[in-house]
């Protein structure tokens, strides 16, 4: 009986332990965990997001990635992201996108229990939604939303077609962000802190045709949704 009780207690303890609650004590990485918390909570508070969302820095993997777990709404940001980010706005751009996923993780019936399935059915829809919502989150928190375009240029590779996979074609994604900023927050483009940035310049170079499409849409006052290449 005693053995069973000990086993049960161990099982319960294991079950309530947060999945990602391993933080590093290395000074530099500990400082980064702190920084990520500060950026994350700044975005949550300035957007009045009424949900508990936690942030963990994984310094064991240098993959250029971040993710949001639906089951406990925790966000993990991997060291690779930090290695390619050049300023705080760029780290914030990744966190704002993941926060949008975590907010989705709270919504719907049974406290968001079926969000995993919804994401499985139409993953691209939620990626576009997270990108645009990230723009709003960044602006409200005092960050520059063009940082999304800079980070995407550095980290998102370009597949041949949009048909496969869970994420939309990178060139299309980044243009949707650009169009959203153009329409909703044009001041950031008029007074562009990234105008001379190497990666922003590369975005301008690779998105020329797509931006012409957008210009045409604006000129003709068209309301139709553009399909970018
Ligand atoms: Zn995403």
Boltz pocket constraint, residues with backbone or C-beta under 6 A from the ligand:
constraints:
  - pocket:
      binder: B
      contacts: [[A, 97], [A, 101], [A, 126], [A, 127], [A, 130]]
      max_distance: 6.0
